[in-house]
Amino acid sequence: MVFRPLVRGLVGLLLAGLALTCHARGIETNNPGNLRPVTPGIYKGFEGAVGIEDGFLRFRRPIDGIRAIVINLKIYRSRHKIRTIRGVANRWLSKEGTPQDKLKYAEFISDKTGFRIDKKLDFSDAIVLEKLTRAIIHYENGRDPYPAKLYARIFPKRG
């Protein structure tokens, strides 16, 4: 009887250790937004893109993949007139996601950023873009492993 809690505790530690060593595809490929090429097989267009792996872009460095998320969000604003979290979620999951998946994605981003799902956002604002980018990375990978120092290189603070 004494061994059951001990065994459960050891199993829990083992699983926690495995979870810490497992990496999401987006982290391993420096593509934390899990971006796919617009044209299948063509990866040019994003700085630092070095190839395609299992249908997803691969970037040279994490900063390149994070910058690609920002570029993607700016394209959503300029080309597709997307201004809300709901719009981002619908576009980000356009091919794979069900309506329920898209709503779940939007709710997660809303919770992480503090912005309402249908609030019109200023995608030219660095603070808005940073919050959206970090929330997308967290959703896509189950966590956001990047240090604040890296984000500071992409989103310099005004002051």
Secondary structure, DSSP 4 states (H G I P E B T S, - for coil): --HHHHHHHHHHHHHHHHHHH---HHHHTT-TT----SSTT--TTSTTEEEEETTEEEESSHHHHHHHHHHHHHHHHHHH---SHHHHHHHHTTTT--HHHHHHHHHHHHHHH---TT----TT-HHHHHHHHHHHHHHHHSS----HHHHHHHSPPP-
